[in-house]
Amino acid sequence: MSNSQKSGIEFEAYQVVYRPLVTEKGTHLSEVNNTYTFEVNSLATKRDIKNAVAELWNVRVVGVRTQNRQGKRRRYKTHYGLTKRWKKAIVQLHEDDRIAFF
């Protein structure tokens, strides 16, 4: 029984991965370590993320690391607010597989 079945939430692949994070650091990681970063659903488990990336891009996933990013305090003129919380996934692929975003 997977973790997503325990919580009663079933995700489709396109509901788990929101977007790839194409940054300078992420590009370096993809070239050197064959790892890619994504913004993912905050309720998704590592198993959900692994299955979604494998299904969407037809690659073999070796490992998944996740980070829950906290919202930052921001000032808007005379008021303060928070940016949203989000979940980041760092996915390592098999050495023969690649993802081309461009």
N, C-alpha and C positions, 0 to 999 in steps of 0.2 A: 504494500500500500504506500503510495507516494505522499509527500507532505501536502500537496495540493488537494488530494482526496481527503486527508484528515480535516482540513479547514473547510471543505465543501465547495471550494472555488475551482472551477475548471477554466483554464485560459486557452484561447486560440493563439497561435504563434504570433500573429500580428497585434494581439493585445498585450503581449509580454514586452516586446522590444519596441520602444517608441522611436528612437533615432540613434544613429551612430554619432559618437562624439569625435569630430574631426578637428583635433587640436595639434599643436606642434609636438607636444609630448606624446599624444596618442599615435601620431604618424611615426615618430621615432620608435615607439614600442612595436608597432606593426612591422617595421622594417627589420629591427634587430631580433625581437623575441617572438614574432608571429602572434602577437596578442592584440586584440581589438577592444575598444571601449564603447559602451552603449549606455544610453539612458533607458532604464527599464521600469516596469510597473513596480511600485513599492510593495505590493503584496505577493509578487512572484518569488518563488524559491529558486535555489541554484539549479535544481533539476528542471524546473520550468524554463529557465533561461537557456540551459544547455540544449534542451529539446527544441526550443523556438529558433535558436541560431542555426542549429543543424538542419532544421526543416526549411527555413527561409533562404539560406544561402547554399544548401547542399554541401556542407563541410563536416568534418569530424572534429568534435570539440574534445580537448584533452582535460581542461580544467576551467573552473569559474570562480572568480573572487568577486565579492560584492562590498559596496560601501553605502551606508545610509548618510547622505549629505544633509546637513542641517541648514535651514534657511538663515540668511544673514540679515542683520538689522540695517535698514536703509532709511535715509531721510528724504522726504518729499516735501519741499518747501518748509512749512512749519510743523509738519506731522511726521511721525515715525511709523514705519511699517516693516514687514518681514518679507523676504523673497521666499518662494516655496521650497519645501523640503522635497528631495528627490533621491532616487536610488541609482547608483552607478554600478555597472557590471564590467569586469575586465575578463575577457574570454580568451583563453589560449587555445589555438588550433593545432591540429596535427601538422608536422613539419612539411608535408606535401601539399597542404591546402592553403589557399589564399582567398581574401575577399577584396574585390576591387570596387571602391565606392565611386570612382570617377572614370 
